Amino acid sequence: MTSPLPVRNGVNATRLRVPANGQWATICEYMLHRFGHVDAQGIARRFQNGEVVGIDGVAVDEQTPLGSHEFIWYYRNLPAEEPIPFTESILHHDENLLVIDKPHFLPTTPGGRFIQESALVRLRNRVGNPDLIPMHRLDRATAGILLFSTNPQSRGAYQTLFERREISKTYEAVSALEPAVGRPAGEVLGTDGLGGSAEERSGNAIDGQPGPGNHLLGPERLHSRIEGLRSEPLVYLNRMSKVKGQLRSLIEQGEPNAESLIELLGTGHSAGYFAGMQVARFRLSPHSGKTHQLRVHLAALGLGILNDPFYPTLLDLAADDYARPLQLLARSISFIDPVSGRPVRYDSELELSESPA
């Protein structure tokens, strides 16, 4: 459904579905009932100033009766945001695609407390293209290659590549091989653990102990696992699920629905925040696209990604620590370009800060 209001300052107008009937005489009354506790005066002012419209673009005023429109559109008041002190790098830009290196901590799309401070809104404003749309997403914590469609006419062809899984992606990750910030090494993510509601987010981490439902490999088994990966790559399969509203994906019993190729690139000592700590660097190639798949798969092997607040143990909510980003990088993406018919590959120019020297 196309919005009758244009993108403004890089942000789409908000669409709201309005009930056909109820205890409210007008659409304005319904809005005040639902959102009046946030900004009653602001809501009334929008209706008075003709800033709320129906699908035909006609203004909805304070007297417009409930049931006269199924959907309405309006612009939200944007909250003040603390700038994220990292800038995305444009690696490629043509009439069909925009490819960037997304930094850690920058969300792909606007939401919650990040609106202007999202890759999509930043880029719409930066390149002056309100039609910009991401072709896929990276977690806010993950850095690396991110593709955007610049052209609505060719967008479907690129979307089809993702739907048919005709896109190849590689990632890199760094894991600690010794205890770090109170978390033990070799902690294995258990089956049917915490999904991660707000109530479950505190009190899980005890220094040196595995989190709820997890267990430890022990030094010898951890060493053996690394040596096994040094000998040959591992195709890891399991079954995962994600409940809406929960922070984490869960490992379940049953037929596998998630697959990743895991390759050890090397071991050594970190040259970053944890300088001198023993770490391992991996290349990861997902063959499916489950939420947090790579983070879960490494954690299930006892090789949880360094600085991951979700896996293998759900940690207390904390402010962003820009010195300790999640050590996960979307390294490359490759495919046959559906417009030119040529093979293309885009590679990140970023490096993980804790990679072994």
ABEGO torsion letter per residue (X at the ends): XBBABBBBGGBBBBBBBBBABEABABAAAAAAAAAAAABAAAAAAAAAAGABBBAAGBBBBAABBBGABABBBBBBBBBBBBBBABBBBBABBBAABBBBBBBBGBBABBEEABAABBAAAAAAAAAGBAABBBABBBBAABBEBBBBBABAAAAAAAAAAAAAGABBBBBBBBBBABBBGGBBBGBBBBBGBBAGBAAAABGABBBGBBBBGBBBAEAAAAAAAAAAAAABBBBBBBBBBBBBGBABBBBBBEBBABBBBBBBAEBEBBABAABGBBBBBBBBBBABABBGAAAAAAAAAGABBBGBAAOABBBBBBBBBAABBBBBBBABBBBBBAAAGBBBBBBBABBBAABBX
